[in-house]
Amino acid sequence: MFILYHVLATIVLILSLPVYLVKKRVRLKEGLGLNLPDLGDPSVGRLWVHALSVGELLSAIPLLEALRNRYPSREICLSVKTASGLEVAKERVKDKVDYLLPMPLDLWWSVRRMIESIKPTLFILVETDIWPGLISSLNEGGVKTILVNGRVSPRTGKSYMRWRFLIKRVLGLIELFLMQTELDKDRIMRGGIPPYKVKVTGNIKFDRGWRPLKDQERDRWLRLLNRKDGRIWVAGSTHHPEEKIILNVFGQLLKSFPDLSLIICPREAHRFDEVYYLAKDLGFRAVRKSELPAEDHEHNVFILNTLGELGQVYGLADVAFVGGSLAPIGGHNLLEPSSFGIPVLFGPHTHNFTTMSRLLIRCGGGIMVSDESELFHVTAELLGQKGKRKQMGKRARQFVKQNQGALGRVMEILKPYIEGN
């Protein structure tokens, strides 16, 4: 089966080669594993951690910190698939890993070059991004794969059931599945995984080193935004058409809260300018964060067009909205605004974070809104009631604290696999 997989993947690459040569020449070299450095032979077993993109990278941060602290003599190699993920990794984890590499395409010669370069004794896969070629090559070389902080969307769970006879062959090569929730456990087992290979350890994102925004950091941001006073609404990880909905709501909110500012951070970097021009076309005084400080200080809509800063910007908010939830995407990380003690709003499409969204609602730290009208009414109510905002924010922060501990469980499970090599 894996031979057929590699043959088909090679054919697809050949057909796609002209496009890569014209548009992505550098990325092609990375994809084929042609520019990998010689890492040499490690003195003790080298650990390889892989994260798909920005979201998975942020999940990996507490794990990387724990690995570095507990095993200082071990070299840690981090691979990331997307360009945006690599850019954020260079800023956020450069002091936590020894090597940072782009993950090549899942072709037999590319992944084997990667494995030969890294020479890992353990491969730790964070959340998702399961590649048959890579996992089968690691397995052939005697390197175990462990999935950490695993999550499975409803769509993927259904695919596992539909293609169980094929998926089982791939997933069966993975040593252990450490899943976020019981729901994720049930979904991964639809791929034919036996119960003894699957454990529920919780979500290690809760174990990040959350800290409040320092006064000097807040002052720096407010000076940059030229917002000494007034309320701030932060809408993070948004998708089309959520920005149009948010801007419509913002326009209505200005009638009651003329000092209100909006910070929007689109999930996809290539849409930064699109959202900026949308805001301008709708008549708002919009500016990109990269253009600050600006000569014109009368802006009320800020497009956060820089990577890796949303987690800090949430700390400026009076109210936060987390995107990918009014659009049928499945939702994004609710923990970042919660950790700052901010009321968190989100739409009905949270199937990627089903358990997290339910718990946040149950504890009183978050509210699910069904549409534009409800988003306006709930946001207006919170902006107008400081006491209610503080109470919700306090409960959101407690929600984060009460769900910590997953990292300790994961590290105990990894211990024999690391110390035994």
WOCORZI-V74092 format. One record per backbone hydrogen bond with DSSP energy under -1.0 kcal/mol. NH is the residue of the N-H (numbers start at 0). CO is the residue of the C=O. If there is no record, write none. Layout:
[[NH:CO] [NH:CO]]
This chain:
[[4:0] [5:1] [6:2] [7:3] [8:4] [9:5] [10:6] [11:7] [12:8] [13:9] [14:10] [15:11] [16:12] [19:15] [20:16] [21:17] [22:18] [23:19] [27:23] [28:24] [29:25] [30:26] [31:27] [33:28] [46:74] [47:121] [48:76] [49:123] [50:78] [56:52] [57:53] [58:54] [59:55] [63:59] [64:60] [65:61] [66:62] [67:63] [68:64] [69:65] [70:66] [73:70] [76:46] [77:98] [78:48] [79:100] [80:50] [80:51] [81:51] [85:81] [86:82] [87:83] [88:84] [89:85] [91:87] [92:88] [95:92] [97:75] [98:75] [100:77] [102:79] [104:30] [106:104] [110:106] [111:107] [112:108] [113:109] [114:110] [115:111] [116:112] [117:113] [118:114] [120:45] [122:143] [123:47] [124:145] [125:49] [126:147] [127:125] [134:130] [135:131] [136:132] [137:133] [138:134] [139:135] [140:136] [141:138] [142:137] [145:122] [146:175] [147:124] [149:177] [150:126] [156:152] [157:153] [158:154] [159:155] [160:156] [161:157] [162:158] [165:162] [166:162] [167:163] [169:165] [170:166] [171:167] [172:169] [173:170] [174:144] [176:196] [177:146] [178:198] [179:149] [184:180] [185:181] [186:182] [187:183] [188:184] [190:187] [191:188] [196:193] [197:194] [198:176] [200:178] [201:178] [205:202] [206:203] [207:204] [209:207] [217:213] [218:214] [219:215] [220:216] [221:217] [222:218] [223:219] [224:220] [226:221] [232:260] [233:318] [234:262] [235:320] [236:264] [237:264] [241:238] [244:240] [245:241] [246:242] [247:243] [248:244] [249:245] [250:246] [251:247] [252:248] [253:249] [255:252] [256:252] [259:256] [260:230] [261:299] [262:232] [263:301] [264:234] [266:237] [270:267] [271:268] [274:270] [275:271] [276:272] [277:273] [278:274] [279:275] [280:276] [281:277] [282:279] [283:278] [285:283] [286:300] [288:302] [290:287] [291:288] [299:284] [300:284] [301:261] [302:286] [303:263] [304:302] [311:308] [312:308] [313:309] [314:311] [315:312] [316:313] [317:231] [318:231] [319:342] [320:233] [321:344] [322:235] [328:326] [329:323] [330:323] [337:333] [338:334] [340:337] [341:336] [343:364] [344:319] [345:366] [348:324] [349:347] [351:329] [352:349] [356:352] [357:353] [358:354] [359:355] [360:356] [361:357] [362:358] [363:360] [364:359] [365:359] [366:343] [368:345] [374:370] [375:371] [376:372] [377:373] [378:374] [379:375] [380:376] [381:377] [382:378] [383:379] [388:384] [389:385] [390:386] [391:387] [392:388] [393:389] [394:390] [395:391] [396:392] [397:393] [398:394] [399:395] [400:396] [401:397] [403:400] [408:404] [409:405] [410:406] [411:407] [412:408] [413:409] [414:410] [417:413] [418:414] [419:415] [420:417]]
